[in-house]
Amino acid sequence: MNSKRIIATLTIILSCVGFSYSAISAEYVKGVADTGKTKAILCSGCHGLSGEGLVIAGGQVSFPRLAGQVPGYFIGSLYTYRNNERNNAMMRAIALGLTDADIINLAAYYASLK
């Protein structure tokens, strides 16, 4: 397959994905976020009950804010911890215990918070 054909095929696929994503119902997204909320207890000890993040003395961020996080960034971060591409023993242990669906649900939940 030549490169122009590959690019055309990818453009069509990405257009369809974008269309189907915009057609996802608000009820579905809320359900995913609600499911993520039940898993968020795993994160709350370090990142706060509402994902607000925690700081240590002197104002230095010790655990980053998760509330309002962009889902793609959140998902990518957990995958890099799970795949041991980012070095943090605690985050790796947590991420290893999460399914792909758990990670997506958590991303939806934290994105829904302000």
Contacts in CASP RR format, 6 or more apart in sequence:
PFRMAT RR
TARGET T0000
AUTHOR 0000-0000-0000
METHOD contacts of the structure
MODEL  1
MNSKRIIATLTIILSCVGFSYSAISAEYVKGVADTGKTKAILCSGCHGLS
GEGLVIAGGQVSFPRLAGQVPGYFIGSLYTYRNNERNNAMMRAIALGLTD
ADIINLAAYYASLK
1 9 0 8 1.000
29 108 0 8 1.000
30 112 0 8 1.000
31 108 0 8 1.000
32 104 0 8 1.000
32 105 0 8 1.000
32 108 0 8 1.000
32 109 0 8 1.000
33 105 0 8 1.000
33 108 0 8 1.000
33 109 0 8 1.000
33 111 0 8 1.000
33 112 0 8 1.000
34 109 0 8 1.000
35 105 0 8 1.000
35 109 0 8 1.000
36 102 0 8 1.000
36 105 0 8 1.000
36 106 0 8 1.000
36 108 0 8 1.000
36 109 0 8 1.000
37 109 0 8 1.000
39 98 0 8 1.000
39 102 0 8 1.000
39 105 0 8 1.000
39 106 0 8 1.000
39 109 0 8 1.000
40 51 0 8 1.000
40 106 0 8 1.000
40 109 0 8 1.000
40 110 0 8 1.000
42 94 0 8 1.000
42 98 0 8 1.000
43 51 0 8 1.000
43 66 0 8 1.000
43 94 0 8 1.000
43 106 0 8 1.000
44 51 0 8 1.000
46 53 0 8 1.000
46 54 0 8 1.000
46 63 0 8 1.000
46 90 0 8 1.000
47 53 0 8 1.000
47 54 0 8 1.000
47 63 0 8 1.000
47 64 0 8 1.000
47 65 0 8 1.000
47 66 0 8 1.000
48 54 0 8 1.000
48 63 0 8 1.000
50 67 0 8 1.000
50 113 0 8 1.000
51 65 0 8 1.000
51 66 0 8 1.000
51 67 0 8 1.000
51 110 0 8 1.000
51 113 0 8 1.000
52 65 0 8 1.000
52 67 0 8 1.000
53 61 0 8 1.000
53 63 0 8 1.000
53 64 0 8 1.000
53 65 0 8 1.000
53 66 0 8 1.000
53 67 0 8 1.000
54 61 0 8 1.000
54 62 0 8 1.000
54 63 0 8 1.000
55 61 0 8 1.000
55 62 0 8 1.000
56 62 0 8 1.000
66 74 0 8 1.000
66 110 0 8 1.000
66 113 0 8 1.000
67 110 0 8 1.000
67 113 0 8 1.000
67 114 0 8 1.000
68 110 0 8 1.000
68 111 0 8 1.000
68 112 0 8 1.000
68 113 0 8 1.000
68 114 0 8 1.000
69 107 0 8 1.000
69 110 0 8 1.000
69 111 0 8 1.000
70 111 0 8 1.000
71 104 0 8 1.000
71 107 0 8 1.000
71 108 0 8 1.000
71 111 0 8 1.000
72 107 0 8 1.000
74 103 0 8 1.000
74 106 0 8 1.000
74 107 0 8 1.000
74 110 0 8 1.000
74 111 0 8 1.000
75 103 0 8 1.000
75 104 0 8 1.000
75 107 0 8 1.000
77 86 0 8 1.000
78 91 0 8 1.000
78 95 0 8 1.000
78 98 0 8 1.000
78 103 0 8 1.000
78 106 0 8 1.000
78 107 0 8 1.000
79 85 0 8 1.000
79 95 0 8 1.000
79 103 0 8 1.000
80 86 0 8 1.000
81 88 0 8 1.000
81 91 0 8 1.000
81 92 0 8 1.000
81 94 0 8 1.000
81 95 0 8 1.000
82 92 0 8 1.000
82 95 0 8 1.000
82 96 0 8 1.000
82 98 0 8 1.000
84 92 0 8 1.000
86 92 0 8 1.000
95 103 0 8 1.000
98 106 0 8 1.000
END
